Amino acid sequence: MSNDSKTSAPLSKSLAIPTVQIKNDRFIVTEWRFAPGAETGWHRHAYDYIVVPQTTGQLRIELADNSKVMSDLFTGQSYNRLAGVEHNVINANDYEFVFVEIELK
């Protein structure tokens, strides 16, 4: 996920914690840990990517067109998106939410 910023995250919200597990000329694999209410902050994906949820729950997605969507994710049920997606992802659960993101360079 690139750090191209649309807007800064509000100071009152906590940020999700990314841990890069693999970074090479083909892939970037990052574990994302979200405390309740934590968010990624606005970003645009520079690469196609796959998300592998490690937790079942809901994420609130704020999109570049100012719309908001609730996304139901289930442990182990992966999904993919193309490069260029711009959004802010927020943990809508009252518990920690974790997913692994695999970016394809």
C-alpha positions in Angstrom: 0.0 0.0 0.0 1.5 3.3 -0.9 1.4 6.2 1.5 0.0 8.7 -1.0 -2.2 10.7 1.3 -5.6 12.1 0.5 -6.0 13.7 3.9 -4.4 13.2 7.3 -6.0 10.8 9.8 -7.6 12.7 12.6 -5.4 12.9 15.7 -8.1 11.4 17.9 -8.2 8.1 16.1 -5.5 5.4 16.5 -3.7 4.0 13.5 -3.6 0.3 12.5 -0.2 -1.3 13.0 1.5 -2.6 9.8 4.2 -5.3 10.1 6.0 -6.0 6.8 6.8 -9.7 6.7 8.2 -10.0 3.2 9.4 -7.3 0.8 11.2 -8.3 -2.4 11.1 -7.6 -6.1 7.8 -9.5 -6.6 5.7 -9.1 -3.4 5.1 -7.1 -0.3 3.4 -9.1 2.5 2.1 -7.0 5.4 0.2 -8.0 8.5 -2.3 -5.3 9.6 -3.5 -5.1 13.2 -6.4 -2.8 14.1 -7.4 -2.0 17.7 -11.1 -1.2 18.0 -11.7 2.0 16.0 -8.2 2.0 14.5 -7.8 3.0 10.9 -5.2 2.8 8.1 -5.5 6.5 7.2 -6.1 7.6 3.6 -4.0 5.7 1.0 -3.9 4.7 -2.6 -2.8 1.2 -3.5 0.2 1.2 -5.9 -0.1 -2.5 -6.7 -2.8 -5.1 -7.2 -3.3 -6.8 -3.9 -4.9 -9.7 -2.0 -6.3 -9.5 1.5 -6.4 -12.6 3.7 -8.5 -12.0 6.9 -7.2 -13.5 10.1 -10.3 -12.4 12.0 -14.0 -12.5 11.2 -15.7 -9.1 11.5 -16.6 -5.8 9.9 -14.5 -3.1 8.5 -15.8 0.4 7.5 -14.4 1.6 4.3 -14.3 5.3 3.4 -14.0 5.8 -0.3 -12.5 8.7 -2.3 -16.0 9.7 -3.5 -16.9 10.3 0.2 -19.1 7.2 0.4 -18.8 4.7 3.2 -19.3 1.0 3.0 -19.4 -1.8 5.6 -17.5 -4.8 4.6 -18.0 -8.2 6.2 -14.8 -10.3 6.3 -14.4 -13.9 7.3 -11.3 -15.6 8.6 -9.5 -17.2 5.7 -11.8 -15.9 2.9 -9.5 -13.9 0.7 -10.4 -11.2 -1.8 -8.4 -9.1 -4.3 -8.5 -5.6 -5.6 -6.7 -3.8 -8.4 -4.1 -1.1 -8.1 -5.4 2.4 -7.8 -8.0 1.8 -5.0 -8.0 4.8 -2.7 -9.6 4.5 0.8 -9.4 4.6 4.5 -10.1 1.3 6.4 -11.5 1.4 9.9 -12.1 -1.4 12.4 -15.8 -1.3 13.2 -15.6 -4.1 15.8 -15.1 -3.9 19.5 -12.2 -6.3 19.3 -8.8 -6.4 17.5 -9.1 -7.1 13.8 -6.2 -8.6 11.8 -5.6 -9.3 8.1 -2.6 -10.0 5.9 -2.2 -8.0 2.7 -0.2 -9.4 -0.2 0.8 -6.8 -2.8 1.9 -8.0 -6.3 4.6 -5.9 -7.8 
